[in-house]
Amino acid sequence: MQPTVAAPESVTWRVHLDRSMWVAGVRALMLQALHPIAMQGVWQRSDFRSDPTGRLLRTAHFIAVTTYGSHTEADTLGEHIRRVHRALSFTDPTTGRLHRVDQHDLLVWVHCAEVTSYLETTVRAGLELSPADMDRYLDEQSLTAGYVGLSRDDVPRNVADMRRYLAAVRPELKVTEEARRAVRFLLWPKVPEQLAWLAPLKPLWLPVGALAYATLPAWARHAYGMIPRIPGAATTATAGLRLMRSGLDRVPENLYNKVFDEATVLSAEEAKQRLLDAGYRMDRASGGVRSMTRFDSAPLALTTARRDDIETIG
């Protein structure tokens, strides 16, 4: 059996092992908030309002485990997520209709908003992926849909299908007051207790939130209308992404890892050992199949882009 859920030579590793994923993760939450029913589920049945940073870290843990965790870890985490979701429901205040958190169309939307955000943001930040690589990434990520209760064929598995899905769902999307409040939280989140030592550095978060907002599709930024549109904003956002990525890559691993939950770091260390035992080697220079490229730089990271206004999918 493969020592990690995704192989080190996969496109998934190239995307998820890039530190620009912080921006991509926040962007995904902002995009997800535009689905009014999905947003109500988050608003009513999660601790997002009291701990938005914690939710981001839990998302980071899910990405970590379903990327370089063991199959047992990923299956256990997926079963836990599905069990929790099965027990939760919420009411749409507009229609009075009761919805399940694990409602099929909502799970598909969350998945698609996440993977498109990861892919587009990392490419824009400087990660070089071919069109075939982008298709391969979406196909690889269709496997993770199973952990939340979907099948591979429930979600788009290439860029063309993803574009068609996003075009079809767009009429359902709108900015609600809850969505605006969620974006405000993400622009200036509460620092969770376990990261209290980072409180003096909280102003450093503002560029992350601002860049996440700036990389949303133009129609989404227009709908939110929370940050004034200025000429050249797309070019500035791309430059900012690349600068942030470069800066984060220079943060020592032992310091960078302090941001993550202990379980996330432990999962990365265990994965590293499994890969070494399986014959992989630590070699950034090699892009070969038996390489753990960039794995030694961080337990989780993210990558970015070559064009100023990359709305290649959404």
Summary of the structure (lengths in Angstrom):
residues: 314
radius of gyration: 18.5
end to end distance: 35.5
largest distance: 56.9
contacts: 1044
relative contact order: 0.21
helix: 63%
strand: 4%
